[in-house]
Amino acid sequence: MMPVFTDHFGNASSIHWFGQHAKTLIDDARKHIAQLINAETSEVVFLSGGTEADNFAIRGIAGKGGHIITSTIEHHAVLHTCKDLEKQGVAVTWLPVSRDGLVDPEEVRKALRPDTVLITIMHANNEIGTVQPIEEIGKIAAEADVYFHSDGVQSTGKIPVDVKKLGVDLYSISAHKIHGPKGVGALFVKKGTMLKPLLTGGGHERNRRSGTENVAGIVGFGEAARLARVGLQGEMTRVRELRDQLESELKKRIELIHINGEKAPRLPNTSNIMVDFAEGEGLVISLDLKGVAVSTGSACSSGSLEPSHVLTAIGKTPDEAHGSLRVSLSSMTTSEDINYVVEILPGIVERLRELSPYYKKV
Ligand code: PLP
């Protein structure tokens, strides 16, 4: 990205040579994103991130009315967009999930109506990491001839993604979830999909997304996608082993802890740990003071006192939801990091539990 900030300052829409150089950099990045998800380059639309991608997909299809099918555990970028459309008269079916956080494809089929225009179900959940049966839902959507969007912000770069195999028409991605820069993302738009643009203007991105391209961000996103693809298989195994080690060691050393979504197919890097009789905020602050960055509920909504909508949707009480930690590992996480958390967390939990009037040592 540095050469783009300093030397290659052209506008990719300009005809002069430095504009065209910027365009080749964007084309190169587009190729890397397309390769990561097995799309055609012409099907990748750059925009400002996962939130915009979700808004574009949903409003672009359902902005004019009809019926949407979605789930109760979607990211707020989908949840609030559907709620907003609902207020404007679009009908929305909110599918519940199992206690492990999975949508039942048969429920999707049953929810179909003659006026259904869109199914939007996330690929992997950002709080508990559960991976939804997207391929099965894709088949149902295709049989019913209904557009299918999936929020792939958490899954891309963490597990193999093949948009053709998944059967999606629209798929959201965000650069900062794969070690790319913040403020840039992409929407996969299957060839032939009729999508009303969110922004009107100069007709950039094949008339899908107007606005001068964020060249440096896109270049960083492209490189992050390339690295994610090259390292994917090895990293999946390495990170899953670390995550499993973290969970099994913590279970041995701390009584009354549970892993949310443990029985479902999960992303290799996510662990949602419920600690009975300990306050989640207290755990986060104590770990932060020792240099460990984790969150409770979803980072996007931390600071709010509302219990996580995902944890309540899988049947947790507000108290249980407040006592949950979300731990995300990445390609930068080492076994030393895991050992450190395993060493310090039992003491932190014990201290916090001493403050709980309900906790009695067993
Ligand atoms: N969708 C999911 C599943 C996410 O986890 C996030 C971010 O945390 C988003 C959408 C929003 O992406 P962005 O931060 O790029 O707007």
Residues whose N, C-alpha, C, O or C-beta is under 5 A from the ligand:
A	BS01	PLP	G49 G50 T51 E52 H75 A77 A124 N126 D151 V153 Q154 S174
